[in-house]
Amino acid sequence: MSVHTEARTLPAPGVAANAVSIAALVISLFAFLMAWIPFIGLVSWLAAPLGMALGIVALLLPGAKKAAITAIILSALAFGVCLMWWSAVDGTIRLL
């Protein structure tokens, strides 16, 4: 009687960090690009903090650091653009 053992392969170290950092980069890039479009940029209020959080998590994991740092910077810029739009709209409403 033979015993069949299933060989399980583990992902290479850093694969999870690469996946998280790429997800953070994509979400941050989406937030940054959407932030420039008036009213549609409201999506960036949710996407920018999510991209920043994923970027920070990716920094804590061993692996791709450049994509995580880029995601954090893009998220901060997207949030800054959101604040700029909010300030402009708020100032315009107060003038009315």
C-alpha positions in Angstrom: 0.0 0.0 0.0 1.4 3.3 -1.0 0.7 6.6 0.8 0.2 9.5 -1.5 1.4 12.8 -0.1 0.4 16.0 -1.7 3.3 18.4 -2.2 2.3 21.9 -1.4 4.3 24.8 -2.7 4.7 27.9 -0.7 4.8 31.3 -2.4 8.3 32.8 -2.7 9.1 35.4 0.1 7.9 38.8 -0.9 5.1 37.7 -3.3 2.5 38.9 -0.8 4.3 42.2 -0.4 4.4 42.6 -4.2 0.7 41.9 -4.5 -0.2 44.4 -1.8 2.2 47.1 -3.1 0.9 46.7 -6.6 -2.7 46.9 -5.4 -1.8 50.0 -3.4 -0.1 51.5 -6.4 -3.1 50.9 -8.7 -5.6 52.3 -6.2 -3.4 55.3 -5.5 -3.0 56.0 -9.2 -6.7 55.7 -9.7 -7.3 58.1 -6.8 -4.8 60.6 -8.1 -6.2 60.6 -11.6 -9.9 60.8 -10.4 -9.1 63.6 -7.9 -8.5 66.1 -10.8 -12.1 65.6 -12.2 -14.6 67.8 -10.4 -17.4 66.0 -8.6 -16.3 62.6 -9.9 -13.2 63.1 -7.8 -15.3 62.4 -4.7 -14.3 58.8 -5.2 -10.8 59.8 -4.3 -11.9 60.6 -0.8 -12.3 56.9 -0.3 -9.6 55.6 -2.6 -6.7 57.8 -1.4 -6.8 56.6 2.3 -7.3 53.0 1.1 -4.2 53.3 -1.2 -2.2 54.9 1.6 -3.2 52.2 4.1 -2.3 49.4 1.7 1.0 51.2 0.9 1.9 51.3 4.6 1.0 47.7 5.0 3.2 46.9 2.0 6.1 48.8 3.6 5.8 46.6 6.7 6.1 43.4 4.6 9.4 42.2 3.3 9.5 42.9 -0.5 8.7 45.6 -2.9 9.3 48.9 -1.2 9.5 51.2 -4.2 6.0 50.6 -5.3 4.7 51.0 -1.7 6.5 54.3 -1.3 5.2 55.5 -4.7 1.7 54.5 -3.7 1.9 56.4 -0.4 3.2 59.6 -2.2 0.4 59.3 -4.9 -2.2 58.8 -2.2 -1.0 61.9 -0.3 -1.0 63.9 -3.6 -4.5 62.7 -4.4 -5.7 63.6 -0.9 -4.1 67.1 -1.3 -6.0 67.6 -4.6 -9.2 66.5 -2.9 -8.6 69.1 -0.2 -7.8 71.7 -2.9 -11.2 71.0 -4.6 -13.0 71.1 -1.3 -11.4 74.4 -0.4 -12.3 75.9 -3.8 -15.9 74.7 -3.6 -16.3 75.8 0.0 -14.9 79.2 -0.8 -17.3 79.6 -3.8 -20.3 78.5 -1.8 -19.5 81.0 0.9 -19.3 83.8 -1.7 -22.9 83.0 -2.8 
